[in-house]
């Protein structure tokens, strides 16, 4: 879909539709789908979000539209990577690193930094984002991360490569959160092999406290410790301390203990990414079910 303002994305909508038409003309009649709708006359569907939910929607739409071919689909997402999926990516257009900044429901246009994309149907599949505990002093220091996307992991790896400690000191990392995502984050940080000590901090009495009973949680906790990971239970961080450059250097727990560390990853929960919906008048995510 050609942007109506701003520089044109590559490939643009006109080029894409032209390529589709040329491809259909080159396909033997007995093997191509017979569609009564010209590509230029199809319903324009803009999907905001390149995650698994967006891809799942597209998969179902294409399955139901396999004969009529009524829809032309473009997916816009700020992600650098397309979520893993089984779809033939030649059946729709997608643009990575293309964050949507505004949805104009009156004009039926989705705006990005590149321009505005017209739509007949707009689907919000913006998903969720990991949260940081803003009540903890130092939560936004250099070296404090969340674990949700490939980009988050890449940023942690890049930072870990740059961090250094004084002679005779250990390079330490802390993952806050002993749930499924927290344990996955701890495993990812440990696999970096950039730190001398890896610690999981969890506020409950056992790991996976939302999924397991105490007996199962105790067994899991011991298994994680056997892998060389320190596990601190019933612990919460009170403050994050930084050096003169704003980089994390230590934490203080509610119990008063202080521990040096060079990286913290929070895996303590998520929030709906409903800012676009709120800004365009749809309300927050809890009201989207009945919106059109």
ABEGO torsion letter per residue (X at the ends): XBBABEBBBOBBAAAAAAAAAAAAAABBAAABBBBABBAAABBBBBBBEABAAAAAAAAAAAAAAAAAGABBBBBBBABABBBBBABBAAABBBBBGBBBABBBAAAGBBBBAAEBBBBABBBBBAEBBBBBBAABBGAABBGBBBBABAAAAAAAAAAAAABBBBBGBBBBBBBBEABAAAAAAAAAAAAAGABABBBBBBABABBGAAABBAAAAAAAAAAAAAAGBBBBBGBBBABBBBBAAGBBABBBBAAGBBBBBABBBBBAEBBBBAAAAAAAGAEBAAAAAABX
